């Protein structure tokens, strides 16, 4: 009996030891309360975002790290999972990828997280599903003669405007479009009095886009909207106002604009009384109007708004003037040059809209999610988009303006009237024999000859009319449609219509000197703080996930800093320093999101954020810094826990 009792006691001890061991080594529970947010984890839970959100969850006791995944399906298949982070030390994550607008049924993207502890790996959390979509659609706002305007859409990087009657779509970086097509060579109300248009927001993505995600996505087209224009007001041409986002600048009240503004002006004559049917806006970095930073395209509308799809194809020859008065001018095609243009002092001028695209930059240093510039997707819509009557192709020209350094730094603008002149038809002799069927004629001089111009070559029975295909200035050759006859040296080539040259009728410097000039500021910086506390979250020294509730909050581990986006920004740069002033950069990172995890050593730190605008060249891409934000990273605290039985 004693032996039986001893056996039972041993068995009971083994069972008890096993249950204790099971309790000690049991896998941790799955993380709870996974949610997405834009600025603070305490926001009301929602499942729709206009831009990439951040994520948080309740801390898991004993977690050494967390693993987080994003997938295009709730099953998190290998093909569907497109982003993950396996080294998170804080129960929050910033996803450094700009997600496109996409929606699903019920959701297009799913997130999940699990904890890694010394006792094992937890199950995955319940999946959190969400959509990335526009929070609002463009709606018409107050406008001015010769332009249409709409409200800004959160998350949009640009806009497309569709003129249905013209079957034409143009690209804009700001929230306005001018009516240049409707006025050019026919300012009568039958053409320009009523303009019907539609607009949609575009979200372009940059950097290394996860496989299977589109590089560009669109919001819905607005309904057909109508803008009514008054008749052109006579008088001397003068600037009236500049407007962008929700801000207005005029002669008495210059303002700071977050987007490059639209420019409105009035008048039909130069100061000397000469009438002119066209206009050009100039923008300067100085009050004397000497240093030009933007040369507007020639327009006939009493407004100018820079376009990403280029200038109008203005008539090049006298024979094209009359047809232009009965149709809407198309845009310049890729590789097609602008008409010859001159400032009032005879200097050659071309529009900024026709400038070449800025050289691609190397990847921003420290960009964890970025990629070299040659891996960036094209920033134009797909050529086969069936929803468009015609797909606009961005020229890549740097039509945006960089930050002016407001309030001390500002830009100045004026507008000059423009007139066209018809040159006398040109003639030049052949300097080499050309056989029948020739398409290249070597001549004495090519000046005054233009593409698509009609020319006459030869005399007598071999005289014929050809059309100029192009001009090869280097070889002194006129390239044409095939000739029917052979032509000999000294035979004359004569242009049958004169080339058109466009001339400014005033010098911008003189206009500014006469007071016909206005100023404005340009700048946009991320909003990093609310009314009383910055948008930063993290673990409190007591181990709870909290949002900042004071101006200088304290956190344990890596805090997550968030910010409201800067209009016009495609990427963000965040820096941190041990001192507010002087600012000494201790580290930085770049992200395509509007948040970042800051891996900082214990102590007091300051961080600041600024946007990067890819439509500008070189260092001009950098936008204004936010005000520095202070925070404290606390040292971890430890407690000695007595285990029973030891």
Buried (B, 14 or more C-beta within 10 A) or exposed (E): EEEEEEEEEEEEEEEEEEEEEEEEEEEBEBBEBBBBBBBBBEBEEEBBBBBBBBBBBBBBEEBEEBBBBBBBBBEBEEEBBBBEBEEBBBBBBBBBBBBBBBEBEEBBBBBBBBBBBEEEEBEBBEBBBBBBBBEBBBEBBEBBBBBBBBBBBBBBBBBBBBBEEBEBBBBBBBBBBBBBBBBBBBBEEEBBBEBBBBBBBBBBBBBBBBEEBBBBBBBEBBEEBEBEBEEBEEEBBBBBBBBBBBBBBBBEEBBBBBBBBBBBBBBBBBBEEEEBBBBBBBBBBEEEBEEBBBBBBBBBBBBBBBBBBBBBBBBBBBBBBEEBEEEBBEBBEEEBEBBBBBBBEEEEBBBBBBBEEBEEBEBBEEBEBBBEBEEBBEBBBEEEEEEBEEBBBBBBBBBBBBBBEBEEEBBBBBBBBBBBEBBEBBBBEBBBBBEEEBBBBBBBEBEBBBBEBBBBBBEEEBBBEBEBEBBEEEEBBBBBEEBEBBBEEEBBBBBEBBBBBBBBBBBBBBBBEEEBBBBBBBBBBBBBBEEEBBBBBBBBBEEEBBBBEEEBBBBBBBBBBBBBBBBBBBBBBBBBBBEBEEBEEBBBBBBBBBBBBBBBEEEBBBBBBBBBBBBBBEEBBBBBBBBBBEBBBBEEEEEEEEEEEE
